[in-house]
Amino acid sequence: MKITKFEHSCLLVEMPGPLNRTALFDPGMMSEAALNVDDLEFLDDIIITHGHGDHLSIKLMQQLVAKFPTVRITAPPEVVDQLEKEDITAVSEPSDGIIFFDSPHESVAPLYPQPEEIGVHYIDLLTHPGDSHSFTETKAVLALPVTGPWGSTIKAVNLALELKPAYILPIHDWHLRDEARLQMYDQLEPLFAHNDITFVPLRTGEPVVLDVQAH
């Protein structure tokens, strides 16, 4: 499994043969400068966990659909409706290899309305919970939101220690300046290692390869 982060919560997940499947999670506004659509060779799925702008960029979606007109887009119903207004077709039912699980968006009142959100297990290997610390299951690779106006790093860490994935990919960290992000990663890596969890300090645009089995 090869994973590339393009800022914040946007992950490109590439699986080699025999599966040969590539998915892009949550291409939001923070990813517009980091993700060059022209550089993508293949794309089978786009998965949107919810409709907040940091997880859904209409500009990027238009570019992606223009290059990959047959791409499958999976999203909550309100995002499907939003994309339909832009003449972009999406579905709210999971396709083969995608399983939804209960992962509600944490409260953002009174700043924002509460969005519909889907948590996604992808090909029985990777879990992307959107903006939630209120889920109870994970696959071997967990994309863990580490900070945000709706959640704390301490809650994220304790949740991960409880769920015990094999790997943790930090996401939802755009709110941190680079120095703070690196300092946090330096603290989290040995903490998780002590608990037999591999923390993978992703850097934007730099792919990592994980040798991972179903959890």
ROMARRO-231626 format. One line per 3 residues: number of its first residue (from 1); for each residue x, y, z of N, C-alpha, C, CB. Coordinates in nm, 2 decimals. Glycine has a CB too. Layout:
NUM) X,Y,Z,X,Y,Z,X,Y,Z,X,Y,Z  ... $
end
This chain:
1) 0.09,-0.12,0.00,0.00,0.00,0.00,0.09,0.12,0.00,-0.10,0.00,0.12  0.07,0.21,-0.10,0.14,0.34,-0.11,0.05,0.45,-0.08,0.21,0.36,-0.25  0.09,0.53,0.02,0.00,0.64,0.06,0.08,0.78,0.05,-0.04,0.62,0.21 $
4) 0.01,0.87,-0.01,0.07,1.01,-0.02,-0.03,1.11,0.03,0.10,1.04,-0.17  0.01,1.19,0.12,-0.07,1.30,0.18,-0.06,1.43,0.10,-0.04,1.32,0.33  -0.17,1.49,0.08,-0.17,1.62,0.01,-0.24,1.72,0.10,-0.24,1.61,-0.13 $
7) -0.17,1.75,0.21,-0.22,1.84,0.31,-0.35,1.79,0.38,-0.25,1.98,0.25  -0.35,1.82,0.51,-0.47,1.81,0.59,-0.52,1.67,0.59,-0.58,1.91,0.54  -0.64,1.64,0.54,-0.70,1.51,0.54,-0.70,1.44,0.41,-0.84,1.52,0.60 $
10) -0.63,1.49,0.31,-0.64,1.43,0.18,-0.53,1.33,0.16,-0.62,1.55,0.07  -0.57,1.20,0.13,-0.48,1.09,0.12,-0.50,1.03,-0.02,-0.50,0.99,0.23  -0.39,1.00,-0.09,-0.40,0.91,-0.21,-0.35,0.78,-0.17,-0.31,0.98,-0.33 $
13) -0.43,0.68,-0.19,-0.40,0.54,-0.15,-0.39,0.45,-0.28,-0.51,0.48,-0.05  -0.27,0.40,-0.30,-0.25,0.32,-0.42,-0.22,0.18,-0.38,-0.13,0.38,-0.51  -0.29,0.08,-0.44,-0.27,-0.06,-0.42,-0.21,-0.12,-0.54,-0.40,-0.13,-0.37 $
16) -0.10,-0.20,-0.53,-0.04,-0.26,-0.64,-0.13,-0.38,-0.69,0.10,-0.31,-0.61  -0.08,-0.45,-0.79,-0.14,-0.57,-0.84,-0.14,-0.68,-0.73,-0.08,-0.63,-0.96  -0.23,-0.77,-0.73,-0.34,-0.79,-0.83,-0.46,-0.70,-0.81,-0.38,-0.93,-0.83 $
19) -0.46,-0.62,-0.71,-0.58,-0.53,-0.69,-0.58,-0.42,-0.79,-0.58,-0.48,-0.54  -0.46,-0.35,-0.80,-0.45,-0.24,-0.89,-0.56,-0.14,-0.87,-0.45,-0.29,-1.04  -0.57,-0.08,-0.76,-0.68,0.02,-0.73,-0.63,0.14,-0.66,-0.79,-0.05,-0.64 $
22) -0.68,0.26,-0.70,-0.63,0.38,-0.64,-0.75,0.47,-0.60,-0.54,0.46,-0.75  -0.74,0.52,-0.48,-0.85,0.60,-0.42,-0.79,0.73,-0.36,-0.92,0.53,-0.31  -0.87,0.84,-0.37,-0.83,0.97,-0.32,-0.94,1.01,-0.21,-0.82,1.08,-0.43 $
25) -0.89,1.03,-0.09,-0.98,1.07,0.02,-0.98,1.22,0.04,-0.95,1.00,0.14  -1.09,1.28,0.05,-1.11,1.42,0.10,-1.02,1.53,0.04,-1.09,1.42,0.25  -1.03,1.54,-0.09,-0.95,1.65,-0.16,-1.02,1.79,-0.13,-0.94,1.63,-0.31 $
28) -0.97,1.86,-0.02,-1.03,1.98,0.02,-0.96,2.11,-0.03,-1.05,1.98,0.17  -1.00,2.22,0.02,-0.94,2.35,-0.02,-0.79,2.36,0.02,-1.02,2.46,0.03  -0.76,2.30,0.13,-0.62,2.31,0.18,-0.53,2.23,0.09,-0.61,2.26,0.32 $
31) -0.59,2.14,0.00,-0.51,2.05,-0.08,-0.49,2.11,-0.22,-0.57,1.92,-0.09  -0.55,2.22,-0.25,-0.55,2.27,-0.39,-0.41,2.30,-0.44,-0.64,2.40,-0.40  -0.33,2.36,-0.36,-0.19,2.39,-0.40,-0.10,2.27,-0.40,-0.13,2.50,-0.31 $
34) -0.13,2.17,-0.31,-0.04,2.06,-0.30,-0.07,1.94,-0.40,-0.06,2.00,-0.16  -0.19,1.93,-0.45,-0.23,1.82,-0.53,-0.23,1.87,-0.68,-0.36,1.76,-0.49  -0.14,1.82,-0.76,-0.14,1.85,-0.90,-0.21,1.73,-0.97,0.01,1.87,-0.96 $
37) -0.33,1.76,-1.02,-0.41,1.65,-1.08,-0.34,1.59,-1.20,-0.54,1.71,-1.12  -0.26,1.67,-1.27,-0.19,1.63,-1.39,-0.09,1.52,-1.36,-0.12,1.74,-1.46  -0.04,1.51,-1.23,0.06,1.41,-1.19,-0.01,1.28,-1.16,0.13,1.46,-1.07 $
40) -0.14,1.27,-1.15,-0.20,1.15,-1.12,-0.21,1.06,-1.24,-0.34,1.17,-1.05  -0.17,0.93,-1.23,-0.18,0.84,-1.35,-0.31,0.77,-1.35,-0.07,0.75,-1.35  -0.36,0.72,-1.23,-0.48,0.64,-1.22,-0.56,0.69,-1.11,-0.44,0.49,-1.20 $
43) -0.69,0.67,-1.12,-0.78,0.71,-1.01,-0.91,0.63,-1.03,-0.81,0.86,-1.00  -0.94,0.54,-0.94,-1.06,0.46,-0.94,-1.18,0.52,-0.86,-1.03,0.32,-0.90  -1.14,0.57,-0.74,-1.24,0.62,-0.64,-1.20,0.75,-0.59,-1.25,0.52,-0.53 $
46) -1.30,0.84,-0.56,-1.28,0.95,-0.48,-1.38,0.94,-0.37,-1.31,1.09,-0.56  -1.34,0.95,-0.24,-1.42,0.93,-0.13,-1.42,1.06,-0.05,-1.37,0.81,-0.04  -1.54,1.11,-0.03,-1.56,1.24,0.05,-1.63,1.20,0.18,-1.64,1.34,-0.03 $
49) -1.57,1.23,0.29,-1.63,1.19,0.42,-1.74,1.29,0.46,-1.53,1.18,0.53  -1.73,1.42,0.42,-1.83,1.52,0.45,-1.81,1.64,0.37,-1.84,1.55,0.61  -1.90,1.74,0.38,-1.90,1.85,0.29,-1.83,1.97,0.33,-2.03,1.88,0.25 $
52) -1.76,1.98,0.44,-1.69,2.10,0.48,-1.58,2.13,0.38,-1.63,2.08,0.62  -1.55,2.25,0.36,-1.45,2.29,0.25,-1.31,2.24,0.27,-1.45,2.44,0.25  -1.27,2.21,0.39,-1.14,2.15,0.41,-1.13,2.00,0.37,-1.09,2.17,0.55 $
55) -1.25,1.95,0.33,-1.26,1.81,0.28,-1.31,1.79,0.14,-1.34,1.72,0.38  -1.37,1.90,0.09,-1.43,1.90,-0.04,-1.40,2.03,-0.11,-1.58,1.88,-0.03  -1.32,2.03,-0.21,-1.29,2.14,-0.30,-1.36,2.12,-0.43,-1.14,2.16,-0.32 $
58) -1.46,2.20,-0.47,-1.52,2.19,-0.60,-1.42,2.21,-0.71,-1.64,2.29,-0.61  -1.33,2.30,-0.69,-1.23,2.32,-0.79,-1.15,2.20,-0.82,-1.13,2.44,-0.75  -1.10,2.13,-0.72,-1.03,2.00,-0.74,-1.12,1.90,-0.80,-0.97,1.96,-0.61 $
61) -1.24,1.89,-0.75,-1.33,1.79,-0.80,-1.35,1.80,-0.95,-1.47,1.79,-0.73  -1.37,1.93,-1.00,-1.39,1.95,-1.14,-1.27,1.91,-1.22,-1.42,2.10,-1.16  -1.15,1.94,-1.16,-1.02,1.90,-1.23,-1.01,1.74,-1.24,-0.90,1.96,-1.16 $
64) -1.05,1.68,-1.12,-1.03,1.53,-1.12,-1.13,1.46,-1.21,-1.06,1.49,-0.97  -1.25,1.51,-1.21,-1.35,1.45,-1.30,-1.32,1.47,-1.45,-1.49,1.50,-1.27  -1.26,1.59,-1.48,-1.22,1.62,-1.62,-1.12,1.52,-1.66,-1.17,1.76,-1.63 $
67) -1.02,1.49,-1.58,-0.92,1.39,-1.62,-0.96,1.25,-1.61,-0.79,1.41,-1.53  -1.04,1.22,-1.51,-1.09,1.08,-1.48,-1.24,1.07,-1.49,-1.03,1.02,-1.35  -1.30,1.08,-1.61,-1.45,1.09,-1.62,-1.52,0.97,-1.57,-1.48,1.11,-1.76 $
70) -1.46,0.85,-1.55,-1.53,0.74,-1.50,-1.50,0.71,-1.36,-1.49,0.61,-1.59  -1.44,0.80,-1.29,-1.41,0.78,-1.15,-1.53,0.76,-1.06,-1.32,0.89,-1.09  -1.53,0.67,-0.97,-1.64,0.65,-0.87,-1.63,0.75,-0.76,-1.65,0.51,-0.82 $
73) -1.73,0.83,-0.73,-1.73,0.92,-0.62,-1.83,0.88,-0.52,-1.76,1.07,-0.67  -1.79,0.86,-0.40,-1.87,0.81,-0.29,-1.87,0.92,-0.18,-1.82,0.68,-0.23  -1.99,0.95,-0.13,-2.00,1.07,-0.04,-2.14,1.06,0.03,-1.99,1.20,-0.11 $
76) -2.16,1.13,0.14,-2.29,1.14,0.21,-2.39,1.20,0.12,-2.28,1.22,0.34  -2.52,1.18,0.14,-2.62,1.23,0.05,-2.62,1.38,0.03,-2.76,1.19,0.10  -2.59,1.46,0.13,-2.59,1.60,0.11,-2.48,1.65,0.02,-2.59,1.67,0.24 $
79) -2.37,1.57,0.02,-2.26,1.60,-0.07,-2.29,1.56,-0.21,-2.13,1.53,-0.02  -2.36,1.44,-0.22,-2.40,1.40,-0.35,-2.49,1.51,-0.42,-2.48,1.27,-0.34  -2.58,1.57,-0.34,-2.67,1.67,-0.39,-2.58,1.80,-0.43,-2.77,1.71,-0.29 $
82) -2.49,1.83,-0.34,-2.40,1.95,-0.37,-2.32,1.93,-0.50,-2.31,1.97,-0.26  -2.27,1.81,-0.52,-2.19,1.78,-0.64,-2.28,1.78,-0.77,-2.12,1.65,-0.63  -2.40,1.73,-0.75,-2.50,1.72,-0.86,-2.52,1.86,-0.92,-2.63,1.66,-0.81 $
85) -2.53,1.96,-0.83,-2.55,2.10,-0.88,-2.43,2.15,-0.96,-2.57,2.19,-0.76  -2.32,2.08,-0.95,-2.20,2.12,-1.03,-2.18,2.02,-1.15,-2.07,2.11,-0.94  -2.29,1.94,-1.18,-2.29,1.84,-1.28,-2.18,1.73,-1.26,-2.26,1.91,-1.42 $
88) -2.16,1.70,-1.13,-2.07,1.59,-1.10,-2.15,1.48,-1.03,-1.95,1.64,-1.00  -2.13,1.36,-1.09,-2.21,1.25,-1.04,-2.14,1.17,-0.92,-2.24,1.15,-1.15  -2.22,1.15,-0.82,-2.16,1.08,-0.70,-2.27,0.99,-0.65,-2.11,1.18,-0.59 $
91) -2.24,0.90,-0.56,-2.33,0.81,-0.50,-2.31,0.80,-0.35,-2.32,0.66,-0.56  -2.42,0.77,-0.28,-2.41,0.76,-0.13,-2.42,0.62,-0.08,-2.53,0.84,-0.07  -2.41,0.52,-0.17,-2.40,0.38,-0.14,-2.26,0.33,-0.16,-2.50,0.30,-0.22 $
94) -2.20,0.25,-0.07,-2.06,0.20,-0.09,-2.05,0.10,-0.20,-2.01,0.14,0.04  -1.94,0.11,-0.28,-1.91,0.02,-0.38,-1.83,-0.09,-0.32,-1.84,0.09,-0.50  -1.79,-0.19,-0.40,-1.71,-0.30,-0.36,-1.58,-0.25,-0.30,-1.68,-0.40,-0.48 $
97) -1.54,-0.30,-0.19,-1.42,-0.26,-0.12,-1.43,-0.14,-0.03,-1.32,-0.23,-0.23  -1.55,-0.08,-0.02,-1.58,0.03,0.07,-1.69,-0.01,0.16,-1.62,0.16,-0.01  -1.66,0.01,0.29,-1.76,-0.02,0.40,-1.77,0.10,0.48,-1.71,-0.14,0.49 $
100) -1.90,0.15,0.50,-1.92,0.26,0.59,-1.93,0.21,0.74,-2.06,0.33,0.55  -1.89,0.30,0.83,-1.91,0.27,0.97,-1.95,0.40,1.04,-1.78,0.21,1.03  -2.00,0.38,1.16,-2.05,0.50,1.24,-1.94,0.58,1.28,-2.14,0.45,1.36 $
103) -1.93,0.70,1.23,-1.82,0.80,1.26,-1.88,0.94,1.25,-1.70,0.78,1.17  -1.96,0.98,1.35,-2.02,1.11,1.34,-1.92,1.23,1.35,-2.13,1.13,1.44  -1.95,1.33,1.27,-1.87,1.45,1.29,-1.88,1.51,1.43,-1.91,1.56,1.18 $
106) -1.77,1.55,1.49,-1.78,1.61,1.62,-1.86,1.74,1.61,-1.64,1.63,1.68  -1.91,1.78,1.72,-1.99,1.90,1.72,-1.91,2.03,1.68,-2.06,1.93,1.86  -1.97,2.11,1.59,-1.90,2.23,1.55,-1.99,2.35,1.58,-1.87,2.23,1.40 $
109) -2.10,2.33,1.66,-2.18,2.44,1.70,-2.11,2.53,1.80,-2.31,2.38,1.77  -2.13,2.66,1.79,-2.22,2.73,1.71,-2.16,2.78,1.58,-2.29,2.84,1.78  -2.04,2.74,1.55,-1.97,2.79,1.43,-2.02,2.75,1.30,-1.82,2.76,1.44 $
112) -2.06,2.62,1.29,-2.10,2.56,1.16,-2.22,2.47,1.18,-1.98,2.49,1.09  -2.30,2.45,1.08,-2.40,2.35,1.09,-2.34,2.21,1.09,-2.50,2.36,0.97  -2.41,2.11,1.15,-2.36,1.98,1.16,-2.37,1.90,1.03,-2.43,1.90,1.28 $
115) -2.26,1.86,0.97,-2.27,1.79,0.84,-2.30,1.64,0.86,-2.14,1.81,0.77  -2.36,1.58,0.75,-2.36,1.44,0.74,-2.22,1.39,0.71,-2.46,1.39,0.62  -2.18,1.28,0.78,-2.05,1.23,0.76,-2.05,1.08,0.75,-1.96,1.27,0.88 $
118) -1.96,1.02,0.67,-1.94,0.88,0.66,-1.80,0.85,0.71,-1.96,0.83,0.52  -1.79,0.75,0.79,-1.66,0.68,0.82,-1.64,0.57,0.72,-1.64,0.63,0.96  -1.52,0.55,0.67,-1.49,0.46,0.56,-1.38,0.36,0.60,-1.46,0.53,0.43 $
121) -1.41,0.23,0.58,-1.31,0.13,0.58,-1.28,0.10,0.43,-1.35,0.00,0.66  -1.16,0.11,0.39,-1.12,0.09,0.25,-1.04,-0.04,0.23,-1.04,0.21,0.19  -1.09,-0.12,0.14,-1.03,-0.25,0.10,-0.98,-0.33,0.23,-0.91,-0.23,0.01 $
124) -1.06,-0.32,0.34,-1.03,-0.40,0.46,-0.90,-0.37,0.52,-1.05,-0.55,0.43  -0.84,-0.26,0.48,-0.70,-0.22,0.53,-0.69,-0.09,0.59,-0.60,-0.23,0.42  -0.76,0.01,0.54,-0.74,0.15,0.59,-0.88,0.21,0.63,-0.69,0.24,0.47 $
127) -0.87,0.28,0.74,-0.99,0.35,0.80,-0.97,0.50,0.80,-1.01,0.30,0.95  -1.06,0.57,0.74,-1.07,0.71,0.74,-1.20,0.76,0.81,-1.06,0.77,0.59  -1.19,0.82,0.93,-1.31,0.85,1.00,-1.36,0.99,0.98,-1.28,0.84,1.14 $
130) -1.31,1.07,0.88,-1.35,1.21,0.87,-1.31,1.29,0.99,-1.50,1.21,0.85  -1.40,1.37,1.04,-1.37,1.46,1.15,-1.44,1.40,1.28,-1.42,1.60,1.13  -1.39,1.29,1.33,-1.45,1.22,1.44,-1.35,1.16,1.53,-1.54,1.11,1.39 $
133) -1.38,1.17,1.66,-1.31,1.09,1.76,-1.41,1.00,1.84,-1.23,1.19,1.86  -1.52,0.98,1.77,-1.63,0.91,1.83,-1.67,0.78,1.76,-1.76,1.00,1.84  -1.56,0.71,1.72,-1.58,0.58,1.65,-1.51,0.47,1.73,-1.53,0.59,1.51 $
136) -1.55,0.35,1.70,-1.51,0.24,1.79,-1.44,0.12,1.71,-1.62,0.18,1.86  -1.40,0.14,1.59,-1.34,0.04,1.51,-1.24,0.09,1.41,-1.45,-0.04,1.44  -1.14,0.01,1.38,-1.04,0.05,1.28,-0.99,-0.08,1.21,-0.93,0.13,1.35 $
139) -0.94,-0.05,1.10,-0.86,-0.15,1.03,-0.71,-0.14,1.06,-0.88,-0.14,0.87  -0.62,-0.20,0.99,-0.48,-0.20,1.03,-0.42,-0.06,1.02,-0.40,-0.30,0.95  -0.47,0.02,0.93,-0.41,0.15,0.90,-0.52,0.25,0.94,-0.36,0.17,0.76 $
142) -0.49,0.34,1.03,-0.59,0.44,1.08,-0.54,0.58,1.04,-0.61,0.43,1.23  -0.62,0.65,0.96,-0.60,0.79,0.94,-0.66,0.86,1.06,-0.66,0.84,0.80  -0.57,0.92,1.14,-0.62,0.97,1.27,-0.62,1.12,1.27,-0.53,0.92,1.39 $
145) -0.74,1.19,1.28,-0.74,1.33,1.30,-0.67,1.37,1.43,-0.89,1.39,1.29  -0.57,1.45,1.42,-0.49,1.48,1.54,-0.52,1.61,1.61,-0.34,1.48,1.51  -0.59,1.70,1.54,-0.62,1.83,1.60,-0.73,1.89,1.52,-0.50,1.92,1.61 $
148) -0.79,2.00,1.57,-0.89,2.07,1.50,-0.97,2.16,1.60,-0.98,1.98,1.42  -1.06,2.25,1.55,-1.14,2.33,1.64,-1.24,2.24,1.71,-1.21,2.43,1.56  -1.27,2.12,1.67,-1.37,2.04,1.73,-1.31,1.93,1.81,-1.46,1.98,1.62 $
151) -1.18,1.91,1.82,-1.12,1.79,1.89,-0.98,1.82,1.94,-1.12,1.67,1.80  -0.94,1.74,2.03,-0.81,1.76,2.09,-0.71,1.64,2.06,-0.82,1.76,2.24  -0.58,1.68,2.06,-0.48,1.58,2.03,-0.48,1.47,2.14,-0.34,1.64,2.03 $
154) -0.51,1.51,2.26,-0.51,1.41,2.37,-0.62,1.31,2.35,-0.52,1.48,2.51  -0.74,1.35,2.31,-0.85,1.26,2.28,-0.81,1.17,2.17,-0.98,1.33,2.26  -0.75,1.22,2.06,-0.71,1.14,1.95,-0.61,1.03,1.99,-0.64,1.23,1.84 $
157) -0.51,1.07,2.07,-0.41,0.97,2.11,-0.47,0.86,2.20,-0.30,1.04,2.19  -0.55,0.90,2.29,-0.62,0.80,2.38,-0.71,0.70,2.30,-0.69,0.86,2.49  -0.78,0.76,2.20,-0.86,0.68,2.11,-0.77,0.58,2.03,-0.94,0.76,2.01 $
160) -0.66,0.62,1.98,-0.58,0.53,1.90,-0.52,0.42,1.99,-0.47,0.61,1.83  -0.48,0.46,2.11,-0.42,0.36,2.21,-0.53,0.26,2.24,-0.37,0.43,2.33  -0.65,0.30,2.24,-0.76,0.20,2.27,-0.79,0.11,2.16,-0.89,0.27,2.31 $
163) -0.79,0.17,2.03,-0.82,0.09,1.92,-0.71,0.00,1.86,-0.87,0.18,1.80  -0.58,0.05,1.89,-0.46,-0.03,1.85,-0.45,-0.07,1.71,-0.45,-0.15,1.94  -0.45,0.02,1.61,-0.42,-0.02,1.48,-0.27,-0.05,1.46,-0.46,0.10,1.38 $
166) -0.24,-0.11,1.35,-0.09,-0.14,1.33,-0.02,-0.01,1.29,-0.08,-0.24,1.22  -0.09,0.08,1.22,-0.02,0.20,1.17,-0.12,0.32,1.20,0.01,0.19,1.02  -0.06,0.43,1.23,-0.13,0.56,1.24,-0.08,0.66,1.14,-0.13,0.61,1.38 $
169) -0.17,0.71,1.06,-0.14,0.82,0.96,-0.20,0.95,1.02,-0.19,0.79,0.82  -0.12,1.05,1.06,-0.18,1.17,1.11,-0.25,1.26,1.00,-0.08,1.26,1.18  -0.37,1.29,1.02,-0.44,1.38,0.93,-0.51,1.49,1.01,-0.55,1.30,0.85 $
172) -0.57,1.59,0.94,-0.64,1.70,1.00,-0.54,1.78,1.08,-0.76,1.65,1.08  -0.43,1.82,1.03,-0.33,1.89,1.10,-0.29,2.02,1.04,-0.20,1.80,1.12  -0.37,2.07,0.94,-0.34,2.20,0.87,-0.34,2.31,0.97,-0.44,2.22,0.77 $
175) -0.41,2.30,1.08,-0.42,2.41,1.18,-0.29,2.43,1.25,-0.53,2.38,1.28  -0.19,2.34,1.24,-0.07,2.36,1.32,0.04,2.42,1.23,-0.02,2.22,1.37  0.12,2.51,1.28,0.23,2.56,1.21,0.34,2.44,1.20,0.30,2.68,1.27 $
178) 0.43,2.45,1.10,0.52,2.34,1.07,0.60,2.30,1.20,0.61,2.37,0.96  0.65,2.40,1.27,0.73,2.36,1.39,0.65,2.29,1.49,0.79,2.49,1.45  0.52,2.33,1.51,0.44,2.26,1.61,0.40,2.12,1.56,0.31,2.34,1.64 $
181) 0.38,2.10,1.43,0.35,1.97,1.38,0.46,1.88,1.40,0.31,1.98,1.23  0.58,1.92,1.36,0.70,1.83,1.37,0.73,1.80,1.52,0.82,1.90,1.31  0.71,1.89,1.61,0.73,1.87,1.75,0.63,1.76,1.80,0.72,2.00,1.83 $
184) 0.51,1.78,1.76,0.41,1.68,1.80,0.44,1.54,1.74,0.27,1.72,1.75  0.48,1.53,1.62,0.51,1.40,1.56,0.63,1.34,1.63,0.55,1.42,1.41  0.73,1.42,1.67,0.84,1.37,1.75,0.80,1.31,1.88,0.95,1.48,1.77 $
187) 0.69,1.36,1.94,0.64,1.31,2.07,0.56,1.18,2.05,0.56,1.42,2.14  0.48,1.19,1.94,0.38,1.08,1.92,0.45,0.95,1.87,0.28,1.12,1.82  0.56,0.96,1.79,0.62,0.84,1.73,0.67,0.75,1.84,0.74,0.89,1.64 $
190) 0.75,0.79,1.94,0.79,0.70,2.04,0.68,0.65,2.13,0.90,0.76,2.13  0.58,0.74,2.16,0.47,0.70,2.24,0.40,0.58,2.18,0.38,0.82,2.27  0.36,0.59,2.06,0.29,0.48,1.99,0.38,0.36,1.97,0.24,0.53,1.85 $
193) 0.51,0.38,1.95,0.60,0.27,1.93,0.60,0.18,2.06,0.74,0.31,1.89  0.60,0.25,2.17,0.60,0.18,2.30,0.47,0.10,2.32,0.61,0.29,2.42  0.37,0.13,2.24,0.25,0.05,2.25,0.23,-0.03,2.12,0.13,0.14,2.26 $
196) 0.34,-0.06,2.06,0.34,-0.15,1.94,0.26,-0.10,1.82,0.29,-0.29,1.98  0.25,0.03,1.81,0.18,0.10,1.70,0.28,0.18,1.62,0.06,0.18,1.75  0.29,0.17,1.49,0.38,0.25,1.41,0.31,0.38,1.37,0.43,0.17,1.28 $
199) 0.37,0.49,1.41,0.32,0.62,1.37,0.40,0.66,1.25,0.34,0.72,1.49  0.33,0.70,1.14,0.40,0.74,1.02,0.38,0.89,0.99,0.33,0.66,0.90  0.49,0.96,1.02,0.48,1.11,1.01,0.48,1.16,0.87,0.60,1.17,1.09 $
202) 0.37,1.15,0.80,0.35,1.19,0.66,0.39,1.33,0.64,0.21,1.16,0.62  0.46,1.35,0.52,0.49,1.49,0.47,0.42,1.51,0.34,0.65,1.51,0.46  0.37,1.62,0.32,0.30,1.65,0.20,0.37,1.61,0.07,0.25,1.80,0.19 $
205) 0.31,1.53,-0.01,0.37,1.50,-0.14,0.47,1.39,-0.14,0.42,1.62,-0.20  0.51,1.34,-0.02,0.61,1.24,-0.01,0.55,1.10,0.02,0.72,1.27,0.10  0.54,1.01,-0.08,0.47,0.88,-0.06,0.55,0.79,0.04,0.46,0.81,-0.19 $
208) 0.47,0.71,0.11,0.52,0.61,0.20,0.46,0.48,0.16,0.50,0.64,0.35  0.54,0.37,0.17,0.49,0.23,0.14,0.48,0.15,0.27,0.58,0.16,0.04  0.36,0.10,0.29,0.33,0.02,0.41,0.31,-0.13,0.37,0.21,0.07,0.49 $
211) 0.38,-0.22,0.44,0.36,-0.36,0.42,0.25,-0.40,0.52,0.49,-0.45,0.44  0.13,-0.41,0.48,0.02,-0.42,0.57,-0.07,-0.53,0.54,-0.06,-0.29,0.58  -0.12,-0.60,0.64,-0.22,-0.71,0.63,-0.35,-0.67,0.69,-0.16,-0.84,0.69 $
214) -0.46,-0.73,0.65,-0.59,-0.70,0.71,-0.58,-0.72,0.86,-0.70,-0.79,0.65  -0.65,-0.63,0.93,-0.65,-0.62,1.08,-0.77,-0.68,1.14,-0.63,-0.48,1.13 $
end
